[in-house]
Amino acid sequence: MHLARVVKLVCICLSLAPLTFAAVDSARLSDVREVSQANFNQDASRVVLRTGSGEVALWDTKKGMPITGDPALKKPAEAYVMSPDGRKVLVGFKDGHSRIFDATSGAAVSPVLDLSLRETENPQAVFSPDGGTIVFFGEKDTSVLEVKTGKRIATIPIPFEVEEGSGSAAAAIFISSGAKCFISDSVAKVTAYETKKWTALGKPMSHPPAEKAYTFGFDASSDGKWVVTFDDPGENGPKGQLQVWDALTSKPLGDPLSGENGMSGRFLRGQDRVLVQSGRGEATVRDLPSMNIAYVIKKDDELDRPKVDLFPNGKWLLGWGYDKKIDLIDAATGKVLNTYSSPVAITGVTIPPDSSAYYLGLDNSTPSTEDKYDNALQRFSVPDLKVTGSIPVAEYLLRHSLSPDGRWIMILLGATDNERIAIFDAATLKPIEWPKP
């Protein structure tokens, strides 16, 4: 069924003229183009935004006007990283330095840092859960810094850069309490550190050798008990491997698993279980430490694995794929509780923090019709999977996200070099109409 016939198409027509750097001070948020990054702060009162030309600014979400902030924010920037609580933002400037700012007022909350933050596919910096510390991956080693003073707390001999032709980089994951941090090098050799003095805990957990792998990755359970490492050799490459570890003893749980087109793993919230996926075939949920299969999530077609999203409340999983079918799965038993069959292609899923619903990106555009898009973001209730609203999008839909409190939806849309954002009330699905100056 054509989406334009399902919902009344509402187009928001905005000026397509690109902005100059100086225009950020006087323009409305609706006029900003060439958006490279955009995030809400902790209470969604601000939008942090960076354009392709390096402009970084904070915007009042409801008024659509810029926040003055610290003058240092006027400098051209390469990239930024938000703290997990949305209260701080680390901005990397093109002069090779960085600084941390309050994501509501725009005030500087750190001195100038001698850190060169660049736009990369993998995060080059990670904040601690409380936002008081950052782990920064440099070209030669990793630095741990105190946000308020900029003081270097520790130096860890793990560089960010990787060998040419690889898609991997060093990475870090804090446990929920912030008392422990797992740091991985570019080939998934993971070491646990306590975060008071940043001393290593136990031996490194080294992923099994994988000469043909293109990317490596890892995950850690929120309580710090388990770690999983995995690799991906790329499309039609050799089998990838996955190894689960007891993070308290740094010992592997049995032999590594292998699967076609790479492997990946994530831990289920509130359970001693890991979700194991391969590039092709079924996904499995396994009990820890036995690694016995608790249940199987079936593949959606002959070739591709099911994509699986986890609800924050730990109660459900959402399985979906190219067969246009959504399965709501009981996370404890693996039972399929409900199924929805979409009439059009599914492009992505967003789940709010309270697990009260999910948002489904849909695409019914016709490839032969140039620059004509028929997209939508539909909201579904859970567990009954009923459509409770829809946002039609007559432009290319790049991605969608929710504010930390789940009250606002941000959609990034538009053709290359003309990307812009639109913001919607998550309760009514109506767009914010920013007042004219």
Helices and strands as residue ranges (DSSP letters): H 3-6, G 21-25, G 29-31, E 35-40, E 46-51, E 56-60, E 66-67, G 71-74, E 77-82, E 88-93, E 98-102, E 125-127, E 133-137, E 142-146, E 152-156, E 171-174, E 180-184, E 189-194, E 200-206, E 215-220, E 226-232, E 240-246, E 251-252, E 257-259, E 263-267, E 273-278, E 283-287, E 293-297, E 307-310, E 316-320, E 325-330, E 336-341, E 345-350, E 357-363, E 375-381, E 387-393, E 397-402, E 408-413, E 420-425
